[in-house]
Amino acid sequence: MPSRVQQQSHRDTQGRGLQNELTDYDESLLLDRAFVQTPAHGFGFGGDEEAGTGHVEEPGPILSTALAVFCYWACACAYTVFLFIPIYDTTLDDFHIKASAHILLLFLALLLESYLRVQHRKRQQAGFLAFYWSTRGLLSIPSRVTAVGQGVVTMVAFWPDVPAQLNQLRKLQLITCIELAAITAFAVAYAYQVWRHNHEAQPDAQLYLRTPLYPTPTPSHRGTGAVVEHQAEAMRWLSKRCQNLQREVLRLSIARDREEEGVSAGVDVCRTDLEHRLAARERELRALAAEKDVLSQQARAAWSLLDERTAAAHELEVVKQQQMDENARLRATLEEWSHRNARLEARLNRTQGRLGDALTQAAELRRSSDTSPSGNSSQS
């Protein structure tokens, strides 16, 4: 077993190796891609932590992991409540059904751990090293607690007489209550870490871009030049950042060289292409000018035809108005003659009535005159 002095020397060797690895990179990369200060957004990184990508903005508050932990805690509470609900079907085994459902809780715990590790790895790459250090030990607690509980449940299923004063279902309820208490403590601790992380102004790794990574050496049991754990993690983060920046600078330089070579080699070709394009454009302009003249002539002819049609329409309107006036005059004359005809018919009717009366009187007089001579002759 190595002694404490050997372990200390091994840590010092690792720290010096990381320091040498970090100093091998060009410091101008950090100065070139230093974080930019803007009045609206504060400080933000100029580069990305993933190789081959461009600018990335500072990540916002983390809420998805806290929501996932809350969902897992709610599932654990629901399972605990399910254990205390009796199954009235006598054909089913109450203990085996509820113990089998515990496997689903273990599966959810494993999914939760994998999701939390992925999200925390992203926060570490974004520069939130303190949050990553404070929570990396909490990520495996749900899966470990659930796995231990599953093992105890399996043992209770195979050895049901230990302890003898409790039945299998009571043992399962007791184990699950202990698990729920541990998961509740984990959820509270994790929620506190997330709350503190969301209230941080900026990633703590940005401080290493402005402050010296190695402060003034002070007497310590680790010795002069010793590297603590968070300094080593910060050095790894800065080393990876420098590697990504070097890759990006190399890619941009290669692209610039290719563009310069393409411009120098294709100047003549571009000039010839430009001349051909200019000649083609001139021909197109001449064709367009001729077409414009033709269209102008057609437009003038159309305007003249439109004027003629407008004059003819105006003449038709005048003739129409005259005919309407003549029709109105004839209609008035017709009405006047209709009234005269009605008056003449009335006068004719009156005249005919008088003439009939006169003829009747004349006939009576003739009849009376005829009767009077015959009477006189008879008397004589």
HUSUL-V440805 format. One record per residue. N is the residue number from 1. PSI is psi in degrees with one decimal (none if undefined). BURIAL is 1 if it has 24 or more other ideal C-beta (glycine too) atoms within 12 Angstrom, else 0. D_FIRST is the distance of its C-alpha to the first C-alpha in whole Angstrom. Layout:
N PSI BURIAL D_FIRST
N PSI BURIAL D_FIRST
This chain:
1 126.2 0 0
2 149.3 0 4
3 173.5 0 6
4 -33.7 0 10
5 -41.1 0 12
6 -41.1 0 10
7 -41.0 0 10
8 -41.3 0 14
9 -35.6 0 15
10 -40.3 0 14
11 -42.2 1 16
12 -39.0 1 19
13 -42.9 0 19
14 -41.4 1 19
15 -42.5 1 22
16 -35.2 0 24
17 -42.1 0 24
18 -36.6 1 25
19 -42.8 1 28
20 -39.2 0 29
21 -35.6 0 29
22 -39.6 1 32
23 -13.0 0 34
24 -21.6 0 35
25 154.7 1 37
26 128.5 0 40
27 -17.4 0 41
28 -23.6 0 44
29 -42.2 1 43
30 -38.1 1 42
31 -34.3 0 45
32 -37.2 0 47
33 34.2 1 46
34 159.3 0 45
35 140.4 1 46
36 137.9 0 50
37 126.5 0 51
38 149.9 0 54
39 -21.1 0 56
40 -34.5 0 56
41 1.7 0 53
42 -137.8 0 51
43 141.7 1 48
44 150.5 1 47
45 145.2 1 45
46 -21.1 1 47
47 177.0 1 44
48 153.4 1 43
49 -18.2 1 39
50 138.6 0 40
51 138.3 0 41
52 3.1 0 45
53 166.1 0 46
54 -142.0 0 48
55 141.2 0 48
56 142.1 0 47
57 161.7 0 48
58 130.4 1 46
59 152.1 1 45
60 -167.1 0 46
61 148.5 0 45
62 125.4 1 43
63 -23.0 0 45
64 -38.1 0 44
65 -40.5 1 40
66 -38.6 1 42
67 -39.2 0 45
68 -41.4 1 42
69 -41.2 1 40
70 -40.8 0 44
71 -40.8 0 45
72 -40.6 1 42
73 -39.0 1 42
74 -38.4 0 46
75 -40.0 1 45
76 -40.6 1 43
77 -41.5 0 46
78 -39.0 0 48
79 -38.3 1 46
80 -41.9 1 46
81 -36.3 0 50
82 -31.3 1 50
83 -30.2 1 48
84 1.2 0 51
85 118.1 0 54
86 151.8 0 55
87 116.9 0 57
88 -6.5 0 60
89 115.2 0 60
90 -15.8 0 60
91 -11.1 0 59
92 147.2 0 56
93 115.2 0 53
94 -43.9 1 52
95 -47.0 1 48
96 -35.6 0 47
97 -46.0 0 49
98 -32.3 1 47
99 -34.6 1 44
100 -32.9 0 44
101 -18.3 1 45
102 -24.8 1 42
103 -34.9 0 40
104 -37.1 0 42
105 -39.2 1 40
106 -40.8 1 37
107 -42.3 0 39
108 -36.1 1 40
109 -40.9 1 36
110 -41.3 0 35
111 -40.9 0 38
112 -43.0 1 37
113 -44.2 1 33
114 -40.5 0 34
115 -42.5 1 37
116 -38.9 1 35
117 -40.2 0 33
118 -46.2 0 35
119 -38.1 1 37
120 -29.9 1 34
121 -37.0 0 33
122 -40.6 0 37
123 -35.3 1 37
124 -42.7 1 34
125 -26.9 1 35
126 -11.0 1 38
127 3.7 1 36
128 74.4 1 36
129 -37.3 1 32
130 -41.6 1 32
131 -39.4 1 33
132 -41.6 1 31
133 -39.7 1 28
134 -19.0 1 30
135 -6.6 1 30
136 -25.3 1 28
137 -15.2 0 26
138 -15.6 1 29
139 -33.2 1 30
140 1.3 0 29
141 -46.6 1 30
142 -43.6 1 33
143 -37.7 1 32
144 -45.4 0 29
145 -43.2 1 31
146 -36.4 1 34
147 -42.2 1 32
148 -42.9 0 31
149 -38.8 1 34
150 -38.1 1 35
151 -41.7 0 33
152 -38.3 1 34
153 -41.1 1 38
154 -41.1 0 37
155 -39.8 0 36
156 -35.0 1 39
157 -33.7 1 41
158 -29.3 0 40
159 80.2 0 40
160 -8.0 0 43
161 11.4 0 43
162 114.5 0 40
163 157.7 0 41
164 -20.0 0 45
165 -5.5 0 46
166 141.7 0 46
167 176.9 0 47
168 -39.2 1 45
169 -39.0 1 47
170 -38.7 0 46
171 -42.7 1 42
172 -40.0 1 42
173 -40.7 1 44
174 -44.4 1 42
175 -42.4 1 39
176 -35.0 1 40
177 -39.9 0 41
178 -43.2 0 38
179 -44.5 1 37
180 -38.0 1 40
181 -43.6 0 38
182 -41.6 1 35
183 -35.8 1 37
184 -43.0 1 39
185 -41.9 0 36
186 -43.3 1 35
187 -39.8 1 38
188 -45.9 0 39
189 -42.2 0 36
190 -39.2 1 36
191 -37.5 1 40
192 -42.0 0 39
193 -41.2 1 37
194 -40.4 1 39
195 -44.2 0 42
196 -36.1 0 40
197 -39.4 1 39
198 -20.0 0 43
199 1.5 0 44
200 141.8 1 42
201 -40.3 0 45
202 164.5 1 43
203 137.1 1 39
204 -19.3 1 37
205 -17.3 1 36
206 -24.9 1 39
207 -28.9 1 38
208 -14.4 1 36
209 -13.3 1 39
210 -23.5 0 41
211 153.7 0 38
212 136.2 0 36
213 -30.0 1 32
214 107.0 0 31
215 -177.0 0 33
216 126.2 0 33
217 135.4 0 30
218 152.0 0 29
219 129.3 0 27
220 161.3 0 24
221 -15.2 0 20
222 -21.6 0 19
223 168.3 0 22
224 134.7 0 25
225 8.9 1 25
226 148.7 1 22
227 123.3 1 23
228 176.3 0 22
229 -44.0 0 22
230 -30.9 0 26
231 -39.8 1 27
232 -40.5 1 25
233 -40.0 1 26
234 -37.2 1 30
235 -38.3 1 29
236 -42.4 1 29
237 -44.8 1 32
238 -36.8 1 34
239 -44.6 1 32
240 -37.0 1 34
241 -42.5 1 37
242 -39.3 1 37
243 -45.1 1 37
244 -39.4 1 40
245 -37.6 1 42
246 -40.9 1 42
247 -41.4 1 43
248 -41.4 1 46
249 -41.5 0 47
250 -41.9 0 47
251 -42.0 0 49
252 -37.9 0 51
253 -40.2 0 52
254 -42.5 0 52
255 -39.1 0 55
256 -42.9 0 56
257 -41.1 0 57
258 -39.9 0 58
259 -41.2 0 61
260 -42.7 0 62
261 -41.7 0 62
262 -36.4 0 64
263 -45.1 0 66
264 -36.4 0 67
265 -24.7 0 68
266 23.7 0 70
267 -47.3 0 72
268 -44.3 0 75
269 -40.3 0 75
270 -38.3 0 74
271 -44.0 0 78
272 -44.8 0 79
273 -37.5 0 78
274 -41.0 0 79
275 -45.0 0 83
276 -40.7 0 83
277 -39.6 0 82
278 -41.7 0 84
279 -42.6 0 87
280 -38.8 0 86
281 -38.1 0 86
282 -43.8 0 90
283 -41.9 0 91
284 -38.7 0 90
285 -41.4 0 91
286 -43.8 0 95
287 -39.8 0 95
288 -36.2 0 94
289 -43.5 0 96
290 -43.3 0 99
291 -34.7 0 98
292 -41.0 0 98
293 -45.3 0 102
294 -44.5 0 103
295 -33.8 0 101
296 -42.8 0 103
297 -45.3 0 106
298 -37.5 0 105
299 -41.0 0 105
300 -43.0 0 108
301 -40.5 0 110
302 -39.4 0 108
303 -40.9 0 109
304 -43.8 0 112
305 -38.1 0 113
306 -38.8 0 111
307 -42.5 0 114
308 -45.7 0 116
309 -35.1 0 115
310 -41.3 0 115
311 -42.8 0 118
312 -40.5 0 120
313 -37.0 0 118
314 -41.3 0 119
315 -42.1 0 123
316 -37.0 0 122
317 -40.3 0 121
318 -45.7 0 124
319 -40.6 0 127
320 -41.2 0 125
321 -39.6 0 126
322 -43.0 0 129
323 -37.6 0 129
324 -40.9 0 128
325 -42.8 0 130
326 -40.6 0 133
327 -39.4 0 132
328 -40.9 0 132
329 -44.2 0 136
330 -37.3 0 137
331 -38.7 0 135
332 -41.2 0 137
333 -42.4 0 140
334 -40.6 0 140
335 -39.5 0 139
336 -45.9 0 142
337 -31.4 0 144
338 -42.7 0 143
339 -43.4 0 144
340 -41.8 0 148
341 -38.8 0 148
342 -39.8 0 147
343 -40.8 0 150
344 -40.2 0 152
345 -40.2 0 152
346 -42.2 0 152
347 -38.6 0 155
348 -40.1 0 156
349 -41.1 0 156
350 -40.3 0 158
351 -43.1 0 161
352 -38.6 0 161
353 -42.5 0 161
354 -40.9 0 164
355 -38.6 0 166
356 -40.4 0 165
357 -42.5 0 167
358 -41.5 0 170
359 -38.8 0 170
360 -44.1 0 170
361 -40.4 0 173
362 -39.4 0 175
363 -39.4 0 175
364 -41.8 0 176
365 -40.7 0 179
366 -39.4 0 180
367 -40.5 0 180
368 -35.4 0 182
369 -33.1 0 184
370 -36.6 0 185
371 -31.5 0 186
372 -41.5 0 188
373 -36.0 0 191
374 -34.6 0 191
375 -40.1 0 192
376 -38.8 0 194
377 -35.4 0 196
378 -35.4 0 196
379 -34.6 0 198
380 none 0 200
